[in-house]
């Protein structure tokens, strides 16, 4: 049929209904029988219980169900790029429970997906702890140029990782392609629940990289319900971490009977949130012993320039009786110093009898003993303690 320029191309009523009814892009249907269960399990050349050998019919083709998070064959056929291998990543993890350190040794990758016009890539690896503030705990390797099989042999270390973190957090490891002229491109990722690690035992991983894509369309209502169930469980986990993490701080506490007071040590911070445009902060720490109506209990450390992992090693002394400490709480806040304008709040933590978890444990250790120094890592959150102090 010849169609003149400007004339509309006639379409059949079937095509018209498909265009108006079907949501999203129109995909070819291989055969209607794909939507119905198969009841003929006999392979080609076999004998059915009621007859002679026969050939396979379209109804005999086994159904491939799509699990939540998996990709179907139909999706791979629809876009050939989706079926491209992203490569593998080899790395090792070691958790030191005594030092509260998680060591991530990024070894090498193989068979990465080409990202540049020359058929190669400029890959690097970045890691995050989830849930948590990605900017506060992101670590990154160097970039290896023009290769699909990079070798890093680089060790990245997280400080202040507690036993509670190991039971709840997930390590996300992403491989990206660096591009100086535009935004860096995502190649693939893998995630490791930290509960899989045993303290003091180095664990070796060699995993396939995965795409960061939405859930594939379920092939049945049961698959859809499974997907909804997984989503609700993930949402429930995230609600346990409502406050955003802004880094870690290592504090030491000791009640000195000789001096008759509390000795507070600000040892160091780790993986603080970046507050300046250069990707760093100029952090310092303040402490208050509350209630403190007249604000005479404030102590302040020196400012450390351009760092997210400052070491302070400073001690403050509060003259107070040990019994009186049961009625007080210690508020610790970390700030970013800005010349000529208001300083930025990075994060804070409160220790006292009304605290929870590691904060309560640390405070009770101090109250129950004298002349014994105890050190603990604490998580900084974006909640300003007391909500009354500003800098």
N, C-alpha and C positions, 0 to 999 in steps of 0.2 A: 504494500500500500504506500502510495506517495503522499507526503505531507508537505504542503506549501509553507513557505516562511510566514510566520505570524499566526498560522492556524494552530489550535490546540490539538495535542495528540489524544485521540480517544483511548479510554482505558475501559477494561471490563469491570462489571459490577463487583467481581471478586477482589480485583486489585483495589478498587475504590473503598471497599469495606475494610481491607487490610490496612490501608493508609490511614483511615479515619479512626479505627478502633485500636490498633496495636500501639502501645506506648513505646517511645524510644525508637531506635533505628530498626528497620525491617530486616530480619534475618531469614535466610532460606530454611525451610523445613525439609529435612531429608526425606522423611516419610511419616505419615500419621501414626503408624504403629509404634513409633518411638515413645509415644505418650501413654502406652498401655503396657501392663505387665506381661511377661513372657511365661507361657505355661508348657513349652516344649523343650525339655532339657536334653534331647537326644542329638548328638553330633552327627555330621554328615557320614552316611554309610552305615549308621547303626540301625538296630531294629527296634521299632516301638512295640509296646506290649500287645498291640492289636493288629499289626500289619508287617509287611516286608520292609527291607531297607528302603530309605527314601532320602532325598536331598534336603538340604536346609532351606527353609522358607524365611522370609524377612522376620517372621515372628519368633524364630529360633535364635536370633542374635541376642546375646546376653546384654542386660541393661547395666550401664555403668552409672552408679549413683554418685552424686557430688556431695561430699562432706563439707561442712562449714569451713571456710578458709582455703579449700582446695579448688583447683581450676579444672574445668571440664574439658573434654576433647573438643567439644563444639567451640569453646572459647579459643582454643589453640588454632582451630581451623579458620576461625573468623578473622583473626589478626595474626599473621605469621610472626610478627615481632614478639608477641606474647610467649611464643614457644622457645625463644632464644635463651640459652643457658647464661646465667649471671656469674657463674664461677664458684669457687670454693675458698674458704678462709680457714687458716690453721693458726691456732693460738693456745695459750696455756693460762690457767688461773690458779692462784695460790692465796689462801686466806690465813693470815697470822693472827690468831685469836688474842694472844698476849699483847701484841703491839697494836691491835685493831687496824691492821693494814690489809688491803686487798690488792694484790699484784697481778696485773694483766700484761702478759708478754705476747705481743702481736708478732707472729713469726713470718708468715708469707701468705700469698693468695695465688691461685692458679685459674687460668681460663676465664678471666674477667671479660665482661661484655665490652666491645669497642665503643668508645664514646666520642672520639675525635675523627676528623676527616681523613687522617692518615691510617685509620683502622686500629689505632692504639688508644691508650688512656694515660692520664697522669694521676694515679690513684693514691689516696691516703685513707687512713682509718680514724674514725672518731668514736668515742664511747660515752655513754650516759648511764646513770643509775635511775631507774624508774620504779615507783613514781618519785618525782622530785623536780626541782627547777633545773632544766637542761643547761641553762647558761652557767649555773653555779657549779655543776659537777662535770662539765664536758672536758674530756681529755683528748688529745689529738697527736697522731704520729706525723712524721715528716712526709713529704710528697716524693714519690718515685716517678721519674719522667719516662714517657714513651715506652710503656710496657703493659702487657696483659698478665704477666706473671711476676709481680713485685715481691721483693724480700725486704722486710723491715728489721726483724730481730730487735724490736724496740720494747722497752718495759715502761708501762704506765701504772702509776700507783695511786690508789685512793687511801687517804688517811681518815681515821675516825669512824671506821665501819664497825658497828657494834653487832652483838649476837642477834639483836632484834632486826637489824637491817638484813642480815643473812637469811632470816626466815621470811621476810616480806618483799624484798626488793628483787628487781630483774635487771640484768646487765644487757643493755642494747648496744650492739657493735655494728656500725654502719661503714660501708666502703663507698667513697665518693670520688668523683673525678674533678680535679682542680682546673678551673678555667679562668685565666687572667682577664679575659675580655668580657666575660659575662658571669652569671651566677654559677657556682659549682653545681655539678649534676650528681644526683643520687644513683648509685649502681645497684646496691643490694644490702641487705642487713640480715642479722641473726640475733636471737635473744636467748639468754641463759638465765634461768631462775637460780639465784645464789644458794637456795636451799639444797641444790644438787652437790654443793661442795662440802668436803669434810675439812675441818680445821687442820692445818699443817700438812695436808696432802695435795701435791701439785696434780692438777687434772688437765689432760691434753684433749683438745677438741680439733676436729677437722670437719667442718660443716658446710653444706651448700647454702649459698646466699639466697634470700627470698625477696620477692617484690613487696613493696609497700602499697598494696592495692585494697580497695573495698571488698567486702565479702561477695563471692560469686553468687549469681542467681540460683536459689535452691531448685532442685528438680522435683521436689514434692513438698507437701505441707509439713510432713514430719521433719524434713531437713530445715524448713523455715523455723519451726518451733525450736529445734536444737540450736539454731543460730541466735534466736531471741534469748534463749536460756543462757548461752555463753556471754551474750552482751550484758545481761542483767548481772551476772556474776562478776564480770569485769568492772561494771559500774559500782557494784557494792564494794569491791576492793578499793577503788579510787576514793570513795566517800570516807574511808578510814583515814585518808591523808588529805583532809580538807585544807590545812595550812600549807602554804608553799615553803619548801625548804630553801634556805639562803646560804647554806654552808655549814661548817662544823667548827666547834671551839673546844679546846682541851683546857679544862680547869682543874686546879688542885685546891683542896680544902684541908685545913688542920686547925683544931682548937688547941692553942698553946696555954697550958696551965701556968707556966712560968711567967708569961707576959700578960695572962689574963684576958685573952681575946681571940678573935677569929682571924686566921691568916688566909687570905684569898690569893691564889696564884693564877695569873693569866699566862699560860704557857705559849699557846700558838693557835692559829686558825687554819682551816683548810678548805679549799674550793669555795671561797666566798663568791657571792654574786657580783658581777662586774657592774659598776655604777657610772663609769666614765666612758667617753666616746673612744678612747684608746683600747678598750677591752679590759681595763684593769680598774682597781680602786686604790684609794689612799686610806687604808683602814686604821682605826684606833678603837679601843674598848673602854667603856664606862661601866662602873658598878655602883649600885645603891643597896643599902641595907634598910629595908622597909619594915614597918611604917617609918617614914622620915618626913615629917611635916615641914621642917625648916630646911630640908635638902642639904644637911651638913655632912651626909655620909658619902657624897660623891667622890669617887676616885677615877682617875683617867690615865691611860697609858700614852706612850709616845705614838706619833703617827708614822706608819711605814708606807713609803712611797711606791706606787706602781706595782702592786702585788696582790694576788688572790690567796696566797699562802704565807701570811706574815708570821714571824716568830717574835714574841714580846719578852717572855721570861721575866715578867715583873710581878712583884708581890705587894699586896695592900693589907693593912692591919686595921681591924675594928676592935676597939676596947669595949668588951661586953661580957657579961657573965654567961656561963654555959647554959644555965636554966633559962635565961632570958632569950636565948637563941630559938627556943621552941615557939616563941611568939613572933619571930621575925622571918623574913624571906629575903633572899639575895637575888637581885635583878641584874642581869648582865646584858648589855646591848653593844652592838658593833656598828660603827658609823664610818661613812666615807667623808673625808675632809675635803672641803671645797673652799678655795680662797675667794673671799669677797662675796660669798652667798651662803645660804643655809646649807648645812651639812646633810647628806643623805643617809637615811636609816637603812642599814643592810639587813640586820636580823637581831633577834634577842631570845633569851631563855630565862626562866625563873626557877630557882631552887628553894624549896621550903616544904613544910609539912603538908601543904595543900597541893603540892605538885604530884605528878604521876611518873611512872616508869623509871628511867635512869636518873632523872632529876631528883625524885623522892629517895631513891636508893642512895645516891651520893650524899644527900643532906643528912639522912639518918646515920650513915657511916660516920660522918663528922660529929654528930651529936652523941653517939654512943661510945666514942673513944677520945682520948686526949693524947696530944703529942705524936699523933700518927697521921702522916700525910697520905691522902688518897687522891688519885687522879682519874678522871673520867672524861670521855668525849661526849659532847652534847650537840643536838641538832638545833641550829638557828632557824627560826621561822619568821615570816613577814609580819607577825603580830607584835605590836609594840607593847611590851610589858607595862601594865598599869594604865596605859593610854593617857597618861597625864604629863609625862616628861617629854619635852622636845629639846633639841640641841641648838 
